[in-house]
Amino acid sequence: MITLVRASGRSRIPADPWPRGLDPEEDDGLRVSSALAGRDAVMAAGPAVATLDRGATKRANRLLGRTAHAFVLRHGFTGSEFAALVAPWKAATGDPGTGRGTDPLPGPLVRRA
């Protein structure tokens, strides 16, 4: 978890952006999904975050929520916008946003007879 905090640098973490063409007021389901995903990410990381000092804990929770927000709304962001949002996550985990980390892609699931 400390790697995630270090990967984000020292700058202020801005508010979570909404993709162009989507409105949090009109797309209430997406807004709720983003909020729930952020909450779940923070809860899942609880034991790992608990070892950090107060400031680092707050920053880690903010970054986890931001990463979850990006994953939920990935379909609305451009590739470069998404990459910027998950950059600290990628730097800390090696996962480019696929959920597979650095594992190779699985082979084909269907074989010809």
GUMARTI-98046 format. One record per residue: x, y, z negated of N, C-alpha, C, CB in turn; residue in three letters; residue number from 1. Coordinates in steps of 0.2 Angstrom, whole numbers. Each point is the difference from the previous one (the first is absolute). Glycine has a CB too. Layout:
! residues N
  n_c1  n_c2  n_c3 ca_c1 ca_c2 ca_c3  c_c1  c_c2  c_c3 cb_c1 cb_c2 cb_c3 res   n
     X     Y     Z     X     Y     Z     X     Y     Z     X     Y     Z Ala NUM
...
This chain:
! residues 113
  n_c1  n_c2  n_c3 ca_c1 ca_c2 ca_c3  c_c1  c_c2  c_c3 cb_c1 cb_c2 cb_c3 res   n
     4    -6     0    -4     6     0     4     6     0    -9    -6    -6 Met   1
    15     6     2     4     6     0     3     1     7     3    -2   -12 Ile   2
    -2    -3    16     2     1     7    -5     4     4     6   -11     0 Thr   3
   -12    10    -1    -6     4     3     1     7    -1    -8   -10     0 Leu   4
     9    11    -7     0     7    -2     7     3     3    -6    -3   -11 Val   5
    11     0    11     6     3     3     0     1     7     6    -6    -9 Arg   6
   -10     2    13     0     0     7    -4     6     2     0   -12     1 Ala   7
    -5    15    -6    -4     5     2     4     7    -1   -10    -6    -4 Ser   8
    16     6     1     3     6    -1    -2     4    -6     2     1    13 Gly   9
    -1     5   -13    -2     5    -6    -5     5     2    11    -2    -4 Arg  10
   -13     2    11    -5     5     2    -7    -2    -3     7     3    10 Ser  11
   -11     3   -10    -7    -1    -2    -4    -5     5     1    12    -6 Arg  12
    -5   -16     3    -4    -4     5    -6     3     1     5   -10    -5 Ile  13
    -6    12    12    -6     4     1    -7    -4     0     7     7     7 Pro  14
   -12    -4    -7    -7    -4     0     0    -4     6    -6    10    -6 Ala  15
     2   -16     5    -1    -5     5    -3     3     6    -1    -9    -9 Asp  16
     4     9    15    -4     3     6    -5    -5     2    10     6     3 Pro  17
   -15    -3     1    -5    -3     3     2     0     8    -9     2    -9 Trp  18
     8    -8    12     1     0     8    -4     5     3     3   -12    -1 Pro  19
     0    15     6    -5     5     5    -5    -5     2    10     8     3 Arg  20
   -16    -5    -2    -6    -3     2    -4    -4    -5     6    -1    11 Gly  21
    -3     1   -17    -4    -3    -6    -1     5    -5     5   -12     2 Leu  22
   -11    12    -5    -1     5    -5    -2    -4    -7    -4     8     9 Asp  23
     7    -7   -14    -1    -4    -6    -8     1    -3    12     1    -3 Pro  24
   -15     5     5    -7     1    -2    -4    -4     4     3    12    -3 Glu  25
    -2   -12    10    -4    -4     4     1    -8     0     0    10     8 Glu  26
     7   -11    -9     1    -7     0     1    -3    -8     6     1    12 Asp  27
   -11     0   -15     0    -2    -8     2    -7    -1    -9     8    -2 Asp  28
     8   -12     6     2    -7    -1     8    -1     0   -11    -4     5 Gly  29
    14     8     0     7     0     0     3     4    -6    -1    -1    13 Leu  30
    -2     6   -15     3     4    -6    -1    -5    -6    -4    11     5 Arg  31
    -1   -14    -6    -1    -5    -6     5    -6     1   -12     3    -1 Val  32
    13    -6     7     5    -5     1     7     2    -1    -8    -5     8 Ser  33
    10    11    -6     6     3    -2     1     1    -7     0     6    11 Ser  34
    -4    -4   -15     0     1    -7     1    -6    -3    -7    10     1 Ala  35
     3   -15     0     0    -7    -3     6    -3     2   -12    -1     1 Leu  36
    15     1     5     6    -3     1     6     3    -4    -4    -2    12 Ala  37
     4     9   -12     5     3    -4     0    -2    -8    -1     9     8 Gly  38
    -5   -10   -10    -1    -2    -7     2    -7    -1   -10     8    -1 Arg  39
     8   -12     6     2    -7    -1     8    -1     1   -11    -3     5 Asp  40
    14     7    -1     8     0     1     3     2    -7    -1     2    12 Ala  41
    -2     3   -15     3     2    -6    -1    -5    -6    -2    12     4 Val  42
    -4   -15    -4    -1    -5    -5     4    -6     1   -11     4    -1 Met  43
    12    -6     7     4    -6     2     8     1    -2    -8    -3     9 Ala  44
    10     9    -9     7     1    -1     1     2    -7     1     4    11 Ala  45
    -6    -4   -15     0     2    -7     6    -3    -4   -12     1     0 Gly  46
    13    -7     0     6    -2    -4     7     2     2    -7   -10    -2 Pro  47
     8    11     9     6     2     2     1     8    -1    -1    -9     9 Ala  48
    -5    12    -9     1     8    -1     0     1    -7    -7     2    10 Val  49
     5    -6   -15     0     1    -7     8     1    -2   -11    -7    -1 Ala  50
    16     4     4     6     0    -2     4     7     2     0   -12     2 Thr  51
    -4    16     1     3     7     2    -2     5    -5    -1    -3    12 Leu  52
     5     9   -11    -1     5    -5    -7     4     3    12     1    -3 Asp  53
   -14     3    -1    -7     4     2     0     3     6    -2     2   -12 Arg  54
     7     2    14     0     3     7     1    -5     5     5    10    -5 Gly  55
    -1   -15     5     1    -5     5    -7    -4     1    13     0    -2 Ala  56
   -16    -1    -4    -6    -4     1    -6     4     3     3    -5   -11 Thr  57
    -3    11    10    -5     5     4     2     0     7    -2     7   -10 Lys  58
     8    -6    12     2     0     7    -1    -7     3     9     9    -3 Arg  59
    -8   -14     0    -1    -7     3    -7    -1     1    10    -5    -6 Ala  60
   -14     7     1    -7    -1     1    -3     4     6    -1    -2   -12 Asn  61
     4     8    13    -2     4     5     2    -3     7     1    10    -8 Arg  62
     5   -12     8     2    -3     6    -4    -7     2    12     5    -2 Leu  63
   -13    -9    -3    -4    -6     1    -7     2     3     6    -6    -9 Leu  64
    -9    11     6    -7     2     2     1     3     8    -4     2   -12 Gly  65
     9     2    13     1     3     7     1    -6     5     5    10    -5 Arg  66
    -1   -15     3     1    -6     5    -7    -3     1    12    -1    -4 Thr  67
   -15    -1    -1    -7    -3     1    -5     4     4     2    -5   -11 Ala  68
    -2    12    10    -4     4     4     2     0     7    -1     8    -9 His  69
     8    -8    11     2    -1     7    -2    -7     3    10     8    -3 Ala  70
    -9   -13    -1    -2    -7     2    -8     0     2     9    -5    -7 Phe  71
   -13     8     3    -7     0     1    -2     4     6    -2    -1   -12 Val  72
     5     7    13    -1     4     6     4    -1     6    -5     8    -9 Leu  73
     9   -13     9     5    -1     5    -3     1     7     6    -8    -8 Arg  74
   -12     6     9    -3     0     7    -1     7     2    -6   -10    -2 His  75
     6    15    -2    -1     7     2     6     4     0   -10    -1    -5 Gly  76
    16    -1     3     6     3     0     4    -2     6     1     1   -12 Phe  77
     3     4    15     5    -2     5     5    -4    -3    -3    11     7 Thr  78
     7   -14    -2     6    -4    -3     5     4    -4    -2    -7    10 Gly  79
     3    13    -8     5     4    -4    -3     3    -6     5     3    11 Ser  80
   -11    -2   -11    -4     2    -7     0    -5    -5    -7     8     7 Glu  81
     6   -14    -4     0    -6    -5     7    -2    -2   -10    -4     6 Phe  82
    14     4    -2     7    -1    -2     3     5    -5     2    -5    11 Ala  83
    -4    11   -11     2     5    -5    -3    -1    -6     1     8     9 Ala  84
    -8   -10    -9    -3    -2    -6     3    -6    -4   -11     5     5 Leu  85
    13   -10    -1     2    -6    -4     8     0     0   -11    -6     4 Val  86
    14    11    -2     8     0     0     3    -2    -7    -1     9     9 Ala  87
    -2    -6   -15     3    -2    -6    -1    -8    -1    -2    12    -5 Pro  88
    -4   -14     6    -2    -7     0     5    -5     4   -12     3    -2 Trp  89
    13    -1     8     4    -3     5     7     0    -3    -7     3    10 Lys  90
    10     2   -12     7     1    -3     1    -5    -6     0    12     5 Ala  91
    -6   -12    -9     1    -4    -6    -1    -7     1    -4    10    -6 Ala  92
     0   -12    11    -2    -7     0     2    -4     7    -9     3    -7 Thr  93
    11     1    12     2    -2     6    -6    -2     4    10    -5    -5 Gly  94
   -16     6     3    -7    -1     3    -2     5     4    -3    -7    -9 Asp  95
     3     7    16    -2     5     4    -7     2     0     9    -3     7 Pro  96
   -13     0   -11    -7     1     0    -4    -5     2     2    11     2 Gly  97
     1   -17    -1    -4    -6     3    -2    -4    -6     7     0    10 Thr  98
    -5     0   -16    -1    -4    -5     4    -6     0   -12     4     0 Gly  99
    16    -5     4     4    -6     1     7     1    -3    -7    -4    10 Arg 100
     9    10   -11     7     1    -2     4    -1     6    -2    -3   -12 Gly 101
     8     0    10     5    -1     5    -1    -7     3     8     8    -5 Thr 102
   -13   -12     3    -1    -7     3    -1     0     7    -5    -3   -11 Asp 103
     7    -2    15    -1     0     7    -7    -1     1    11    -4     2 Pro 104
   -13     6     4    -7    -1     2    -2    -7     1     0    11     6 Leu 105
    -6   -13    -8    -1    -7     0    -1    -3     7    -6     1   -11 Pro 106
     7    -7    12     0    -3     7    -7     0     2    10    -7    -2 Gly 107
   -12     4     8    -6     0     3    -5    -5    -4     5     2    11 Pro 108
   -11     0   -12    -4    -4    -4    -4    -5     4    -1     9    -8 Leu 109
     1    -8    15    -4    -5     4     5    -3     5   -11     7    -1 Val 110
    10   -14     2     5    -3     4    -4    -3     6     8    -3   -10 Arg 111
    -6     3    15    -3    -4     6     0    -7    -1     3    10     8 Arg 112
    -8   -13    -5    -1    -7    -1     4    -4     5   -11     1    -4 Ala 113
